[in-house]
Amino acid sequence: MDGTTHTVTNQPPPLVGYDVYSADRALTSAVERHLGPGPLDEARRELSALGRSAGSAQLQEWGALANENPPGLRTHDRYGNRVDEVAFHPSWHRLLGKGVAAGLTSAWNRPGGHVRRAAAFVVWTQVEAGTCCPLSMTHAAVPALRAEPDLAAEWEPRLTSTLYERELRPARLKAGALFGMAMTEKQGGSDVRANTTAARPLPDGESYELTGHKWFCSAPMSDGFLVLAQAPGGLTCFLVPRVLDDGTRNPFLLQRLKDKLGNRSNASAEVEFAGTWARRVGEEGRGVRTVIEMVAATRLDCVLGSAGLMRQAVAQAVHHCEHRRAFGARLAEQPLMRNVLADLALESEAATALGLRLAAAYDDGSEQERALLRIAVPAAKYWVTKRCTPVAVEAAECLGGNGYVEESGMPRLVRESPLNSVWEGAGNVQALDVVRALRREPAALDACLREIGLARGADHRLDRAIRGLLTELADLEGVEGRARRLTERLALVLQGSLLVRFAPPEVADAFCASRLGGDGGAVFGALPTGLPLKALVDRARPLG
């Protein structure tokens, strides 16, 4: 049989065998900008090593296998004993172990730790985003536990460890531990003050017994959980260990695993507490205040995760179009496709710049930087996560029909893309949180405007956008109904300020023209004429 009809030509090679970190010029520039000479040298080595792992054929295969083999729930052992365990594919454990070893839970106690971790998080999301949930929860639990110094002293060394120990046993016997979170309930969702899970004090004055049902429990295979429940003094935060010190299982009844749109490799569960032992974290009645820093940290991870997904989507699209030919030229050379790719690259770079700037504010830790985080984190979480889905969908379309086929990897990115907008408070929650900060915390607005104002006078379109934002802020009457509009403008102006100050001129000019100057379109690929589109696409290339 003549096999010439099966000769394969004009197909791009797989995007593997490259350094995911070093190939990302927006990310490497942001790390260099925010780290001093000492931490920077070490960070480059660490992040490049992680980038090479993330871009390897082996880890890409592990990511695909973890996604294709979702976790399973095992409620009982062969004898009928309740065990409530989650079984994962071996690839999941391999990836999670590498993420822990790479320091994705150890940002709090090393120089430049948050910037280094943020960059690593962007890189690691591009392997398999499902493993990022337990890494994020564990990282974010640290500031909440510090409300109880004795608990922090006990647990923080385990949570910031670079050792992954998957077996369920007493935490005191483990060198490394993971944390999950169980906040929301059926009747309340984001309105956690409507929670009904009850916490009954035990005689020792620090321990409680929990009874109730949680609608979403993140990372249910973890060693410990932060939980909100109603104590006699009001809504309170608690630490629930999975295994008690004597080796017995704490009552932690996994009712079912959620069948999610994306994020398939990661387990999310409904859990029942029935006489479950817990330790109070912080004062009774101050549960929301206790977990607020944890929530802020996980919201920043939503920004970083979306930035990572966007980067991978753009990298795949540019790589495909650099190798695929149509109508006598490479797709990346076709004027309209070049416009699409450049527009996608702009969105990706703006997301990365904003996410890393907020991570740097955590490292700084000054009063002004903390104030900036109060308003900039929910604004960034609102805007960047919402931009992720259209970027992923448009990037998949750049591959044509191939982008709609599972083997391309693009459908996995598309399914994952809405997640960070939904988790840790959906869009309305973020926009209203911005409004709340505007009204109650003038220092937060002042810090945000100072940050934006550092670029004043550098671009007339940015200056005009700043004036428009100030006009919006001058009248907060009825602001709830336009909270999304205000939050969008705030995030865009923040991104514009960062790009004008730090990005190459062609990037800043294109962003200001299309996002702030009113000369862009409702879909990607409508950038105005006269922009150096080739330079924008070349900057986004993952290879060469």
NUROKOL-533270 format. One record per residue (C-alpha): x, y, z. Coordinates in steps of 0.001 Angstrom, whole numbers, plus 500000, padded with zeros to 6 digits. Layout:
<kedos>
XYZ/...
</kedos>
This chain:
<kedos>
500000500000500000/501351503420499042/501935505366502254/502739508770500712/499354510192501720/500371509682505337/503550511721505168/503198514360507870/504259517889506942/503483521416508068/502824520386511667/504526522196514571/506707520130516898/505553519741520504/506449522639522757/508695520654525106/512333520616526132/512608524308526985/513003526518530059/509515527815530849/510924530507533139/513821531854531084/511711531896527906/509161534207529568/510632537678529097/507834539415530976/508324537142533982/512122537282534066/512018541076533763/509595541338536675/511758539107538884/514865541164538059/512962544352538810/511764543305542230/514697541337543655/517975542702544952/521347541397543651/521784538762546383/518400537030546170/518292537547542395/521295535345541602/519936532464543658/516419532992542336/517587532838538731/519226529475539324/516225528063541180/513634529361538742/515574528282535672/515923524780537113/512197524715537809/511527526108534323/513544523345532690/511637520739534685/508298522337533820/509177522356530133/510418518779530033/508558516082528159/508381513961531315/506629516556533483/504299517531530669/503312513873530437/502779513709534209/500524516742533992/498451515154531243/498191511871533166/497124513608536375/494424515451534448/493232512322532639/493048510280535868/491037512316538393/491129511476542105/488728508939543564/486967508831546923/487504505866549252/485113506140552180/485668502704553801/488335500040553950/487706496379553096/486457495684556626/483904498470556679/485934500946558714/485452504567557766/488727505924556293/487635508913554130/490651509002551856/491276510415548399/493252508309545941/495364510119543342/497238509005540259/500995508588540914/501701511505538568/499778513818540902/502002512883543825/505146513309541734/504101516786540639/502942517871544084/506206516665545582/508195518682543065/506081521748543761/506723521482547500/510438520873546901/510569523992544717/509536526184547652/505964526884546626/504906526765550286/507952528511551783/507746532208550916/507349533742554353/510810533460555865/513373534079553126/514600537235551323/512420538059548343/510440534945549140/507107536130547776/508471537315544434/510444534107544013/507446532008544921/505129534062542674/507381533467539683/507570529765540520/503782529634540838/503371531147537359/505781528533535992/504252525588537872/500690526433536821/501786525708533253/502505522052534065/499191521115535702/497210523781537522/495380521280539731/498426520768541942/498512524479542696/495464524359545002/497103522500547928/500299524497547398/498307527716547612/496266526669550657/499381525565552541/501247528779551736/498302530971552686/497583529248556011/500760530625557590/499574534208558335/496277532939559740/497992530517562119/500166533338563421/497073534588565262/497921531796567728/501706531839568313/501819528348569814/499993526867566821/502236528782564429/505340527509566232/504062523943565922/502763523983562347/504711526623560417/507943524592560092/505927521758558564/503955523981556200/507054525782554920/509051522564554582/510326521437551181/509509517802551999/506302516203550743/504972513348552887/501759511997551446/500860509473554168/498163510360556691/499628510137560178/499952512446563191/501420515748562088/503985515658564909/505581512682563128/505862514474559763/508617516756558493/506273518338555970/502518518916555963/499818520352553718/496815522473554632/493343522760553158/490416525034553851/486696524544554544/484788527817554740/481646527829552603/478346526056553220/475295525205551136/473118528040552349/475738530795552345/478494530415549780/480601533565549974/478397534839552794/480319532922555445/478537534767558264/475515532623557343/477458529483558303/475660527076560630/478482524655561514/478557524702565326/481599524705567608/481029523460571175/483765524429573667/485518521597575498/486621521889579119/490265522796578375/489186526217577047/491116525928573750/489582522877572086/486152522551570505/483918519917568970/482555520746565511/479269519614564004/478170520643560521/478498520293556765/480886522157554450/479842522549550807/483397523096549554/486515521725551192/489732522484549329/492482519846549223/490656517260551385/493692514941551496/495639517481553600/497040517126557116/495127520064558557/492365522505557683/491292526003558559/487548525964559197/484974528618560070/482282527669562592/479865529338564984/481238529361568525/479324530858571481/481072534163570792/480286534169567066/481968533067563844/485406531750564705/488377530192562918/489527526694563862/492363524329563020/491128520799562302/493905518177562175/493203515220559926/494846512743562304/494939513210566058/498120512950568112/497263509429569281/497059508240565663/493267508008565415/491421509645562547/489615512851563449/485950512560562299/486222514084558808/483546512475556691/484052512992552968/480548512842551490/481537513217547856/484097514784545524/482970517604543270/482722516832539554/484269520057538257/484425521682534833/488216521843534966/490880521432537629/490187517730537237/493361516441538852/492628518251542108/490120517039544683/487413519328546060/484979517776548504/481924518081550668/482788517210554242/480746516424557341/481953517253560837/480451515020563518/482130515474566872/485290516659565116/488084517916567366/489426521404566621/491661524095568074/490596527727568063/492702530092565947/492308533670567143/489544534995569337/485946533840569284/483805535961567010/486782537169564945/486912534340562441/486715536498559333/489438538826560590/491628535816561413/491398534298557939/491459537564555988/495199537422555304/494852533822554173/492105534878551783/494238537747550455/497149535376549819/494967532867547980/493423535676545943/496872536742544830/497512533129543837/494376533324541685/495984536267539875/499281534413539498/497561531206538413/495629533053535727/498831534767534602/500440531340534265/497524529927532288/497543532950529975/501272532646529443/501020528976528514/498092529646526171/500003532448524430/503194530389524276/501338527514522600/499613529841520142/502816531658519163/504733528386518890/502087526890516622/501915529946514409/505704530196514134/505811526702512627/502543526385510715/502354527707507154/499212528826505340/498626530790502142/502336530965501330/503729532161504677/504082531213508302/500922531994510235/502850534318512548/503815536419509511/500228536873508352/499170540420509323/495867539512510953/497241536552512910/500148538690514037/497644541218515361/495864538491517336/499080537092518798/500377540542519749/497109541404521473/497161538148523441/500796538761524402/499891542202525768/497211540749528014/499582538096529300/502394540530530065/500085542970531857/498808540156534086/502330539020534930/503538542538535709/500652543203538089/500886539834539858/504619540165540524/504230543759541713/501749542605544354/504072539795545417/506823542387545879/504490544357548157/504270541294550409/508066541138550580/508322544835551390/505821544587554238/505725548310554940/502518549996556039/502086551659552645/502625548412550758/500151546592552975/497653549343552259/498279548920548529/497537545212548793/494225545886550496/492746547457547378/495008546190544574/494622542465545336/490819542313544916/491048544632541893/493680542427540270/491832539265541227/488670540644539623/490239541763536361/493101539367535621/491089536230536335/488252537434534112/490650538060531225/491999534526531415/489101532770529690/488950534933526547/492741534637526246/492627530836526501/489751530541524022/491363532875521470/494717531120521824/493047527755521202/491447529208518076/494916530148516802/495536526415516456/492372526015514412/490621522661514718/493723521232516383/493114523545519311/489734521914519915/491308518466520243/492399517174523648/495844516102522444/496791519729521835/496426520536525533/494413523658524748/491019522291525927/492570521680529351/493637525338529501/490175526487528378/488416524401531046/490813525640533708/490562529290532702/487347530315534570/488377528702537846/490373531520539426/487561533977538793/485111531771540706/487281530568543597/488122532752546601/485192535056545904/483669535567542458/483629538840540525/480960540692542481/482622539814545781/485925541278544566/484373544433543153/482412545074546345/485539544427548389/487260547201546424/484336549506547193/484512548563550875/488202549467550970/487549552776549219/484998553736551833/486648552453554987/490377552602554361/491572555903552885/495182554756553255/494493551961550748/493255554372548100/496128556734548816/498676553928548373/497038552817545138/496967556325543684/500593556849544671/501543553701542785/499588554788539723/500924558333539945/504528557195539556/503877556996535793/502086560325535440/503288562430532554/504830559506530666/501875558733528368/498958561015527536/496495558121527287/497439556874530728/497137560413532094/493649560712530618/492673557344532104/493939558449535513/491821561595535323/488793559493534422/489455557193537360/489723560138539737/486396561435538463/484815558037539184/486334558017542665/485142561521543480/481526560378543658/480852557132545509/477102557675545638/475428554508544372/478837553005543706/477712549392544326/475857549330541016/478963550398539116/481523548563541257/482593546351538363/483177549320536082/485240551094538740/487274547992539591/488011547329535923/489268550876535429/491394550698538545/493039547444537458/493682548689533919/495251551920535136/497443549956537556/498598547714534727/499165550718532466/501264552447535102/503470549382535546/503965548821531820/504713552483531104/507377552468533802/508963549081533246/508018547376529969/509684547973526594/508246551066524839/506447548998522211/504589547051524920/503590550149526889/502516552016523754/500355549170522487/498749548641525901/497915552304526386/496568552646522849/494313549588523031/493339549373526710/493386553001527826/493178555064524658/489972553579523293/491651552281520127/491159548584520749/488422546122519980/485941544011521901/487841540891520816/491536540147520464/493231541005517197/491878544540516778/495015546470517718/495350549813515901/497627550235512905/501140551534513282/502150549394516250/505303547194516098/503357543938516200/506299541745515206/508296542957518201/505384542143520506/505065538622519107/508825538028519159/508891539001522838/506256536350523581/508013533517521718/508769530548523982/511691529326521868/514563531247520278/
</kedos>
